[in-house]
Amino acid sequence: MKKTLYASWLLGAAMLTSPAIAEQKETVRFGVEGAYPPFSYTQQDGTLAGFDIDLAHALCQEMAVKCKLVAQDWDGIIPGLLARKYDAIIAAMAITDERKRVIDFTDKYSRVPNRFVMPADSAFEIKAENLKDKKIGVQRATTHDKYLTDNYGEDLRIIRYGSTDEAYLDLRSGRVDAVFSDVLAIQEGFMKRAGGEDFVMQGPLVTDSRWFGEGSGIAVRKQDTRLKERLNQAILALRQNGEYQKINARYFDFDIYGE
């Protein structure tokens, strides 16, 4: 009789505690920009979408954790990570030596070249000697910003914006002569949209690792080595099981992973 009562008590206790146990499932919080299509963008209903967003959800599923997305303006995205507003950043962020001084990165998950976009009827070519006093738009505090500053800072007027969408607005209105960004963001986030058909990309495809690193990786705090290891394993697993390629195909007609 005692055994029966004890067994019943255990069963009841398990039923009472199992929901609480389920709720204790680990959550990984990703900082995202939400203003850099096709990698991440905010839809009309306020929800986040894009390659980085889908990849974040797939990584969480692979790691068997809950996924939480935290929208953050680009200027504050690394400070937000260091302040523990989220656990990792997935925002098409280039892996660079400068950034690695303060944060760490997973292995790359994409690599995209960079280029200038300008009106199709522009009277100048993108060459160093032609950029004197030209106004070039760029997203503030990005690798694109640093590349322009280091290579053309004395020859052109760099106009910095909080997002590339703001830069594109000024390009359409003629307030800047060109915008410098990655080719996919330009193509998908500007040229394929209404009003972008009168613009072209020009100049060399820029991939210099000194500024653009080894590709884009997921940023983590330096001390979070376990999370970095788990994310690396998840990226590899998604590449091997084909889930990465399915996400890739939703947004691009070529392998965004690169060589």
N, C-alpha and C positions, 0 to 999 in steps of 0.2 A: 504493500500500500504506500509506504513512504517513497519507494522507487517510482511508483506511478505518479504520485504528487510532485516529486522532484522533476520528473521528466516533463510533466505538464507545465511546471514553473519555467523550466528552461525554454520550452517551446514558446511560451508566452513572452518571455524576456526577449527572445530572438525576434519575435514579430514586432515588439515595441521598438527595438533598437535598429532593425534593418533599414528603415527609412533614413534614420540619422546617419547610418554608415554610408548609405548611397549618396547622401548630400555631402559627404566629406571628400568626394572625388576631387582630385587636384584640378585647379584652374590655372591655365597659362594665359597671361594678359599680353597682347601684342599692341604696341603703339603703331598706329598707321596714320598716313597723312590725309587720305581721302580727297586729294586735289591734284592727282598726277595720273590721269588716264593714259593708257589702259591698265596701269598697274593698280591704282586705287582711285576711286572717285565716289562722290556722294550723289545718289539718285534723288529724283524729285520728292520721293517720300521720306528722304532723310537716311535711308539705309546705305550701307557701304557695299561697293561691288568692285570687281577688277581681279586681275591676275594674282596680285599679292593677297587679296582677301580670300579668294578661293584656296590659294596655297596654304594660308594660315589655318583654315578650317581642316584641310586635308592632313596637315602636320599634326594638329591636335587629335584627330581621329587615329592617326597612326600611333601616337604616343599614349592613346587611351586617356586623354585629359579633356576637361571642358575648355572651351575657347572663348575668350573675351577680347573684343576689339575696342581700343581706346583711341579716338580721333585726337590728333594733336597737330597744331601748326608746325611747319618744318623748322622754323627758327628755334623752337623750344623742344624739339623731339629728342635730342641727346640729353639735355638737362633733365627732361622728364624721366628718361630711363635711369639716370643717376639718382634722381629723387625718389625712385621706386614707385612711380605712377603706373608703371607696367614692367613686365619681366623681360621683354625683348622688343626689338623694332623690326618690322618687315615693311620697308618703304622704298624699294629700289635704291638702297643706300650703297654707294660704291665702297669697297674695301680699300682703304688707303692707309699709308703709314701714319699720317697725321691723326686720323681718327683712332688708330690702334694705340695711340699714346694714352687715350682716356677710356676706351671701351674695347671689347673684343668682338670677333666675328666668327660665325660659322663658315664652313666652306661656301663657295659661291653657289647661287641658285640661278643666276642669269648673267649675261654679259651683252651689252648693247653699245654700238658706236654712237658718236655724237656729231652734230652738224649744225649749220646755220640755216634758218628759214627766213625768206624775204619775199617781197612782192615779185611776181613773175616779170614785171616790166621795169625792175630796178636797173639803173644805168651803171652800176658798178659790180665788179666781181669780188668775191671774198679772197683777198690777198692782203698781206701785211701792209704793202705800200698803198693800198686803196682804202684803208680803214681810218685814216687820219680824220679825227673829229666826227666820225660816224657814231650814231647812238645805237648801242646794242643792248637789247633787253635780256635779262637773265634772272633766274630765281636766286634770291639772296641766300648766302651761306651754303651754297652747294659746291660740288666739285667743278661745275660749269663756271660758276662765279670765280673760283680760284684760278682756273685755267685761263680765263680771259684776263684776269688781273695780272697774273704772272707773265703772260705772253704778249698782251696788247695794251696793258694798263696805261702806258704813256701815249698811245696812238689813238685811242678811241674813248668815247664817253660811255661808261658802263652804267646802265639804268637798272637798278635792282628792285625786284618785286617779291612780295610775300608768297606768290604762287605763279606757276607758268601761265595759268588762265588769265591772270592780270596782265602779264607781258603780252599775251596774244591779243588782248583787247586793244592795247596801245599800238601793236603792230598793225592791226586792221585800220586804226584811225590815223596812222601815219606819224605817231608821236615817237616811234623808234624806227630805225632803218632795217633791223633784223633782230631775231631772237636766237639764242644759242641754247640747245638742249639735246637730249638723246633722240635718235631718229624715230623711235617708236612712239615716244610721247608726242613728238611733232606730228607724225603721220596720223596716229589714232586720236589724239586729243585736240588736233587743230585742222589739219589739211582735209581729213575725211568728214569734217563737220561743216554745217552751213556757213558760208563765207570764207572757207579755207581753200576753195578751188582756184583762187587767183594767186596762190603763193607756191613757191618752189623751194626745195632744199638745194643749197649750193655750198661749194667749198669741199675740203678734204673730209673723209671719215676719220674722226679723231678718237683714238683708243689709248693714247699714251698712258702707260701704267703709272707714271710718276704722279699723274693727277687723278686718273680714273681707276687705278688699282687693278685688281685681278677679276673684277666683276662685282656684282651686287651680292651681299651676304646679309644674314640676319644678325643684328647687333645685340649683344648681351653685356652685362656688367662683367668686369674682369674676373671677379671672384666666383661667378656662376658657371664654373667649369662643367658641372654635371648637366646643367641645362644645355649648354653648348654641345656636349657630347650626344645628348638625346636628340637634339635638333639635327645634328649631322647624320645620325643614324636614320632619322625619319626622312630626311631629304634623299638619302641613298635608297631607302626602301621604296619611296614614291617613284624614283627614277627606274627602279628595277621591276616594280609591279605594274608599271604603265599608267599610274594615276597622274603623275606629273605630265605625261604626254597628252592626256585627256584635257587637263586644265590648260596646257599650252595651246591646244587646238581651238579652244573657245575664243582666244584673243589674237593669236598670231598664225600666219601661214608658213612659218619656219620655226626651227628649234631655237627658242629664246635662250636655252642653256649655253649655246656657243660651243667652241672647241674645248 
